[in-house]
């Protein structure tokens, strides 16, 4: 049957609860936790995404004969909080000519600058091409933006293969922005000492001194998952999380109910690192794991102790990734301080479609200059990585 004759059913969902969990989850590759039905649903159930925070769900599914063969996490946005691809300059430009930049549509995992699928496509479907399904999902977002009078569509932190596929479609009025993160790549290390041995002498010495200072402070660590973390552990971590955001004059969007819910729903993908001193928990970091990647997400502490952040968030994560044989450790956005701890610059891209663009030349120049700036920045960072030989990336 020609692809043009295949009748697909497109649905827009205001809640994950209206999507079949098993059908959605079977489309996820690498067991990525943030795309799981349980994770996205817990954010909705516990008020982490809502009108209040400017994240309103409009998830898309494509079905054939009542079977979901493609899907897409999608949100209506009324601000840019929790996106990590900053477009305040675009908003200001729209405002200056009397146009509304909000609302807009965003495909991303809220508050989570981690790479992953943005187009969940059934790899076993043989009666319609992957490219056709991807193009259908993109067209659906454009149609929704037009129907609902939204300014634009933004696809953030798509995995590299899908980002390439989008760009190869060569669709009109699409823009591709560039950014840089820092990731750690496992060079088939068997121990943390193997990792240290791959570093330049001075950097290796610095890390050893930082770790020793934590030991000298009498600080020990517990690495827990959803099975072993207790209610009290989550209450303590939630306190750290809330405290960190409030002290930074930011808005905490997750909450204790959410943390407990994902611990129960995704127990084997939770990595909760807690730091103890004299039988008191003084810091914690929450990470997640897929089949191949460790993701660092949130951290907080009761008191500021030198090097505690590096040990809790980076070294404990690297050690865990080595022990589990994970290929990559993504610790989150930003932070040049990560370079000295073994993380290397990784160039990221995002996709943006603008419905009615009042600044075609200006936007193109902005993106071109931004790309050059990111290229120069990444090259400069690469020159300062601590390894004796340049590590293999994936």
C-alpha positions in Angstrom: 0.0 0.0 0.0 1.4 3.4 -0.9 2.3 5.6 2.1 -0.2 8.2 0.9 -3.0 5.7 1.3 -2.2 4.8 4.9 -4.7 6.4 7.3 -3.1 7.5 10.5 -5.0 8.8 13.5 -3.4 11.8 15.2 -4.4 12.7 18.7 -3.4 15.6 21.0 -3.4 14.7 24.7 -3.7 17.2 27.5 -2.5 14.6 29.9 -0.3 11.5 29.8 -3.2 9.7 31.6 -5.0 9.5 28.3 -2.1 7.7 26.6 -1.6 3.9 27.0 1.5 3.5 29.2 2.7 0.3 27.5 2.2 1.6 24.0 4.1 4.8 24.8 7.0 3.2 26.6 7.7 0.6 24.0 8.7 3.5 21.6 11.5 4.6 23.9 15.0 3.7 23.1 17.9 3.1 25.5 15.4 2.9 28.4 15.6 6.7 28.8 13.9 7.6 32.1 12.8 11.1 31.3 10.6 10.0 28.4 8.9 7.2 30.4 5.2 7.5 30.8 5.6 7.3 34.6 8.1 10.3 34.6 6.1 12.6 32.4 2.8 11.5 34.2 4.3 12.1 37.7 5.2 15.7 36.7 1.6 16.3 35.7 0.0 14.5 38.7 2.2 16.3 41.3 1.8 19.8 39.8 5.3 20.2 38.4 3.9 21.1 35.0 0.8 23.3 34.8 -0.5 26.7 34.0 1.3 28.0 37.1 4.7 27.1 35.7 3.9 27.8 32.1 4.2 24.2 30.9 0.9 22.9 29.6 0.8 19.4 28.1 -0.3 18.8 24.5 1.4 15.5 23.8 1.0 14.0 20.3 0.4 10.4 19.3 0.1 8.8 15.8 -1.9 5.6 15.7 -2.5 3.0 13.0 -5.4 0.6 13.6 -5.5 1.6 17.3 -1.8 1.0 17.8 0.5 3.9 18.7 3.4 3.9 16.2 4.7 7.4 17.0 4.5 10.0 19.7 6.0 13.3 20.8 6.2 15.0 24.2 4.9 18.5 23.6 4.0 21.6 25.8 2.4 24.9 25.4 4.8 27.5 26.9 4.1 31.0 28.3 7.6 31.7 29.4 11.1 30.2 28.8 11.6 28.8 32.3 13.1 25.3 32.5 14.0 25.2 28.8 17.8 25.8 29.0 17.8 27.2 25.4 17.5 30.9 26.1 15.4 33.0 23.7 14.8 36.2 25.7 16.3 38.2 22.8 13.8 36.8 20.4 11.0 37.6 22.8 12.2 41.2 23.2 12.4 41.6 19.4 8.9 40.4 18.9 7.7 42.7 21.7 9.4 45.7 20.1 7.4 45.4 16.9 4.1 44.7 18.7 3.9 41.0 18.3 3.3 38.3 20.8 6.1 35.7 21.2 4.0 33.7 23.7 2.4 31.2 23.7 4.7 28.9 21.8 5.1 25.1 21.4 8.0 23.2 22.9 9.0 19.6 22.6 11.3 18.8 25.5 11.4 17.2 28.9 10.6 20.1 31.3 13.5 21.3 33.4 15.7 18.6 31.9 18.5 19.7 29.5 19.4 16.1 28.6 19.6 14.7 25.1 17.0 12.1 24.0 14.3 11.2 21.5 11.8 13.9 20.8 10.1 11.8 18.1 9.2 8.4 19.6 8.9 6.2 16.5 8.2 2.5 16.3 11.4 1.0 14.7 9.5 -2.1 13.7 6.9 -0.5 11.5 7.6 -1.5 7.9 4.6 -0.1 6.0 5.6 3.5 6.4 9.0 5.1 6.6 10.6 6.6 9.7 11.1 9.8 7.7 7.4 10.0 6.9 6.4 9.6 10.5 8.9 12.2 11.7 7.7 14.6 9.0 4.1 14.0 10.0 4.9 14.8 13.6 6.6 18.0 12.6 3.7 19.0 10.4 1.3 18.3 13.3 3.2 20.8 15.6 3.1 23.4 12.8 -0.6 22.9 12.3 -1.3 23.2 16.1 0.8 26.4 16.3 -1.1 27.9 13.4 -4.5 26.8 14.7 -3.8 28.0 18.2 -2.1 31.2 17.1 1.3 30.4 18.6 4.4 32.1 17.4 6.7 29.2 17.0 7.7 25.5 17.6 10.9 24.6 19.4 12.5 21.1 19.5 15.1 21.1 22.3 17.9 18.6 23.1 16.9 16.0 20.4 19.4 13.2 20.2 22.0 13.7 17.5 20.5 11.2 15.0 17.1 12.8 15.2 18.6 16.3 15.0 20.4 15.2 11.8 17.1 13.8 10.4 15.3 17.1 11.0 18.0 19.1 9.3 18.1 16.7 6.3 14.4 17.3 5.7 15.4 20.9 4.7 12.1 22.3 5.7 11.4 26.0 5.0 11.5 28.5 7.9 13.4 26.2 10.2 16.4 27.5 12.2 19.0 25.5 14.0 20.7 27.0 17.1 23.9 25.8 18.7 25.0 25.4 22.3 27.7 23.6 24.3 27.5 21.2 27.3 30.2 19.1 29.0 29.9 15.3 29.1 32.1 12.5 30.5 32.9 9.6 28.3 33.9 6.2 29.6 37.1 5.0 27.9 36.4 1.4 29.0 37.7 2.2 32.5 37.5 -0.6 35.0 38.1 1.6 38.1 38.2 5.2 39.1 42.0 4.9 39.3 42.0 3.9 35.6 40.2 7.2 34.9 42.7 9.1 37.0 45.6 7.5 35.2 44.2 8.9 31.9 44.6 12.5 33.1 47.6 14.8 33.1 49.6 14.6 36.3 48.6 18.0 37.7 44.9 17.4 37.1 45.1 13.9 38.6 46.8 15.3 41.7 44.1 18.0 42.1 41.3 15.5 42.0 43.0 13.3 44.5 43.4 16.2 46.8 39.8 17.2 46.4 38.6 13.7 47.2 41.0 13.4 50.2 39.7 16.7 51.7 36.2 15.1 51.8 37.6 12.0 53.5 39.5 14.2 56.0 36.1 15.9 56.8 34.7 12.5 57.9 32.2 12.5 55.0 30.9 9.2 53.7 28.5 8.4 50.9 25.4 6.2 50.3 24.4 5.5 46.7 20.8 4.4 46.7 18.1 3.6 44.2 14.3 3.6 44.4 14.3 0.3 46.3 16.8 1.3 49.0 16.0 5.0 49.5 13.6 5.5 52.4 10.9 8.1 52.8 13.2 9.9 55.2 15.9 10.0 52.5 13.5 11.6 50.1 12.3 14.1 52.6 15.9 15.1 53.3 16.7 15.3 49.6 13.6 17.4 48.9 14.7 19.8 51.6 18.1 20.2 49.9 16.4 20.6 46.5 14.0 23.3 47.7 16.8 25.1 49.6 19.1 25.3 46.6 16.5 26.8 44.3 15.2 29.3 46.9 18.8 30.4 47.7 19.4 31.0 44.0 16.2 33.1 43.8 14.7 30.5 41.5 11.5 28.5 41.4 11.5 24.9 42.6 9.1 23.0 40.4 9.6 19.4 41.7 8.4 18.3 45.1 8.4 15.5 47.6 5.4 13.8 46.0 7.1 13.7 42.6 10.3 12.3 44.0 8.6 9.5 45.9 6.4 8.7 42.8 9.3 8.3 40.4 11.3 6.3 43.0 8.4 3.9 43.1 7.7 3.9 39.4 11.4 3.8 38.2 13.3 2.3 41.1 16.1 0.8 39.0 16.8 4.0 37.2 17.2 6.2 40.3 20.6 7.0 41.6 20.4 9.0 44.8 23.8 10.0 46.3 23.6 11.1 49.9 26.6 12.5 51.9 26.7 11.8 55.6 28.9 13.2 58.4 28.6 12.1 62.0 25.3 10.3 61.3 23.7 13.3 59.7 22.9 13.7 56.0 24.5 17.0 54.8 24.2 16.8 51.0 22.6 14.9 48.2 22.5 14.6 44.4 19.8 13.0 42.3 20.8 11.2 39.1 19.1 8.9 36.7 20.4 6.1 34.4 19.3 4.7 31.1 20.9 1.5 29.6 24.0 3.5 28.6 23.9 7.0 30.1 24.0 8.5 33.6 22.2 11.8 34.0 23.1 14.2 36.8 20.1 16.4 37.6 19.7 18.0 41.1 21.9 18.7 44.1 21.6 20.4 47.4 23.4 20.6 50.8 22.9 21.7 54.4 26.2 23.5 54.6 28.8 24.6 52.1 32.0 22.4 52.5 34.8 22.9 50.0 34.8 20.3 47.2 31.6 18.6 48.5 29.7 19.6 45.3 32.5 18.1 43.1 32.6 14.8 45.0 28.8 14.4 45.3 27.8 15.4 41.8 30.8 14.5 39.7 33.2 12.0 41.2 30.5 9.8 42.8 28.8 9.8 39.4 31.9 9.0 37.4 32.7 6.1 39.9 29.1 4.8 39.5 29.2 5.0 35.7 32.5 3.1 35.6 31.1 0.4 37.9 27.9 0.0 35.9 29.7 0.2 32.5 27.7 3.2 31.4 29.1 4.9 28.3 28.3 8.6 29.1 27.7 10.8 32.0 25.7 13.9 31.2 25.8 16.1 34.4 23.5 18.9 33.1 23.9 22.3 31.5 26.7 24.8 31.9 29.7 24.8 34.1 33.3 25.3 32.8 34.5 23.9 36.2 33.5 20.5 34.8 36.4 20.5 32.4 39.1 20.0 35.1 37.0 17.1 36.4 37.2 15.1 33.2 34.2 16.4 31.2 34.7 17.5 27.6 32.8 20.0 25.5 30.0 18.6 23.4 28.2 20.7 20.8 24.4 20.6 21.0 21.8 21.8 18.5 18.1 22.7 18.7 15.4 23.2 16.1 13.1 26.2 15.8 10.3 26.9 13.4 8.9 30.5 13.4 5.4 30.9 12.0 5.5 34.6 11.0 9.0 35.8 11.1 9.4 39.6 11.2 13.2 39.4 11.2 14.3 36.8 8.7 17.7 38.3 8.1 18.2 39.3 11.7 17.4 35.9 13.0 19.7 34.2 10.4 22.5 36.6 11.4 21.8 36.0 15.1 22.1 32.2 14.7 25.2 32.4 12.4 27.0 34.6 15.0 25.8 32.3 17.8 27.1 29.3 16.0 30.5 30.8 15.5 30.7 31.9 19.1 29.8 28.4 20.3 32.4 26.8 17.9 35.1 29.1 19.2 34.1 28.5 22.8 34.0 24.7 22.4 37.4 24.7 20.7 38.9 26.8 23.5 37.4 24.5 26.1 38.8 21.5 24.2 42.3 22.9 24.4 42.0 22.8 28.3 40.7 19.2 28.8 42.7 17.3 31.4 43.4 14.1 29.5 46.9 13.0 28.3 45.3 12.0 25.0 42.0 13.2 23.5 39.2 10.7 24.7 36.9 8.9 22.4 33.4 10.3 22.3 30.3 8.6 21.0 
